[in-house]
Amino acid sequence: MKNALKILSILFLSILMFSMKQDKPTKVIFFGDSITQAGIGPGGYITKMKEMLEKQGIKSKYQLIGAGIGGNKVYDLFLRMEDDVLAQNPDVVVIYIGVNDVWHKTSHGTGTDADKFTGFYNAIIKKLQSRGIKVICCTPAVIGERTDNSNAQDGDLNYYSGLIRNIASKYDCPLVDLRKEFISYNLKNNLQNKESGILTTDRVHLNDTGNQFVADLMMKAILK
């Protein structure tokens, strides 16, 4: 009799713990720069994702957290990863970085060389994956929306996006290829070859259409 009660107690506790685990929302942290920092504001891509989840009736299943800081480069993410990401015990981390690593080479003289960019990016993924965290990688989108390859940083953006694609493949990480998607969108919708105003406000930061565009792409990766 005592053994039967003991078995029933263990079974009940197991069912209870499983139920609690099932009810726990998937915690997703978006790790990046000013684009992600703005993503949690009104009309930002993370805010739009929360609204999309609510419309689908699955808002309680996901907890979306923005961890973006303006001006950040890949080594900034590495340095603050412990406090801003790992301390929160996320299930998924979306890495959206690279614009400043390229842009600041000419604007501030403080960009990130390709070998250092790859080294820090690799280290971030290794650390996250060692904690059992799923990592989603994103390529940097644009620094200028002209479609004739006349944006000053097009060459570097394409190169660094290639680096991220290779890293994502190496570590078996899902990829949100914003670089590819933004170029494709602009080729169809930027017929006047404008520098900004299609998906961005200032060649880099997202306007309302851009925030929705990124939200849609991110959502596919998260739900998948």
N, C-alpha and C positions, 0 to 999 in steps of 0.2 A: 504494500500500500504506500509506504514511504517513498519507495523508488518510483512508483507511478506518479505521485504528487511532484516529486523532484523533476521528472521528465516533463510533466505538464507545465511546471513553472519555467523551465528552460525554454520550452517551445513558445510559451506566451511572451517571454522577454525577447526572444529572437524575432517574433512577429512584430512586436512593438518597436524594436530598434530598426527593423527593415522599413516599417511604415514611416517612422520619423525621418529616415534617410530619404525615402521617396518624396516626402513633402518638402525637403530642403531645396530651395531654388538653386539653379546653376548660376554660380557667381562668375561674371565676365568682367575683366578689367581691360579698358582700352588705354594703352600705354604709348604716349607720344608727346608731341610738341603743342604749339599754339592752336593748330587745327583741331586737335583733340580737346584742348582746354576749352575752346569755343563750342565744342560738340555737346557739352552738358548745359549750355545756355538755351534761351528760348529759340526755337527753330534749328538748333544744332542737330547734327546727325545722330548723336546718342539719344537726345530727347525725342527725335522722330522715331527712333527704333522702339523706345518705350511706348510711344503712342501706337505704333504698329502692333506690338505685342498685346496691348490692351484691346485693340480692335479684334484681334484674333482670339481673344479670350484666354490667353496663356501668359499674361503678365506676371502671375504669381510663380511661374516656373523659372523665371530668369531675374537675376539681379544685375543690372548694368551699372558699372562704375567707371567714371572718367578719371584718368591719371595723366593728364597732359599739362605740360608747363611750357610757356612760350620761350622760344629760342633754343630749346633742347636739341641736342644731337645724340647720336647713338651712345657715346660714352657717358653722357648725362643720365641716360636711362640705366646704364650699368651701375653707376654710382648710387642711384637712389632706388634701385630695384628692391633691396631688402626692406626698406621702410615703407615704400609706396605700393609695393605689390605683394611680396612674399608674406609680409606681416598680416595681410588680409585673407590669406589662404584661399586664393581663387581657384576655380575649376578650369577656367579658360583665360588666356591672356592674348589680346590682339596687339601686335607690335606695328605701329604706324609711324615710321621715322624715316628720315633721309633727306627731306627738303632742305633743312638748315645745314646738313653735312655738305651739300652741294652749293647751296645759295650763298652761304657765308664765306666761301672761298673768295668770291669776288666782292661781296658787299662789306665784309668785315676782315677778310684775310685770316679767318679762323675756321675754315671748313675741316673736313676729316678726310685724310688720304685713304685711298681704296683699301690698302692692306690693314690699316687700323680699323676702318669701318667693318670689314669682314671679321677681324679678330674680336671686336667688342660684340658684334651681332651674334657670332658663334657662342661666345661666353654667356650671353643672356639666355639663349635657347637652352644650352646645356644645363644651366642652373635651374631654369623653370622646369624642364623635363625631368630633372633629377628629383623634383618634388612631386612628380606625377601630374603636372599641369599641362593641359593641351595648349599648344601655341599655334596661333594663326598669324601669318606674315602678310604684310601689305607693301606693295611698291609705292614710292612717292608719286603723286599724280602729275602736277604741272608747276612750272615757274614761268607762266606765260602761256596763253592759249592759242597762239598762232599755229596754223596748220601746215605752214610751208618750211618747217624746220629752221625758222629764223629767230626763235627764242634763244637768248644767249646761253642758257644752261641745258638746252635739249640734249647735247651730246653726253654730258655728265649724267643727267637724269636717266638717259637710256642705259648708260653703263652701270650705274649703281642699281638700277632696277634689275638688270641682268644678274648682278651679284646676289641680290635678294632672292631672285628666282632659283638660283643655284643652291643657296643656303636652305631655302624651304624644301627643295627636293632632297638635299643631303640629310636633313633631319626629319623627313616625312611630315612636314607641316602643311596644312591647307594654305593656299595662297589666294589673297584678294589682289588681283593685278590691276590696281587703280591706274597705273601708267598706261597700260594697254586700253583700258575701258575709257579713260578720259580722251585719249587720242581718237579713238573710234567715234565717240560722241561728238567731238568737235569737228571731225571731218564731215559729219552729216548735218550738224547744226550751226557751225560757225562759217557760213559761206562768205562772209565779209572779211574773214581772217582777222578778227578783232583780237587784241592782246588780252582782254579780260571781258567779263560781263556775261559769259555763257554759263560757266559753272563756278566761276570765282568772282570776287568783288575787286580784287587787286592783283590778279595773276596767280595768287597762291591760296588765299583763304576763301572758304566756300560761301557762295550765296545760297539763297533758299533752294534753288534747283539743284545746286551742287550737293547741299546737305542731304536732300532727298535721294539723289543719285547714289551717294556713298552709303546712306542708310539701307537702301535696297540691296546693294552688293554685300554689305556687312551682314545683313540679316540672313541672306542665303547661306553664308559661311557658318554663322552661329547655329542656325537651325539644322544644318546638314550634319 
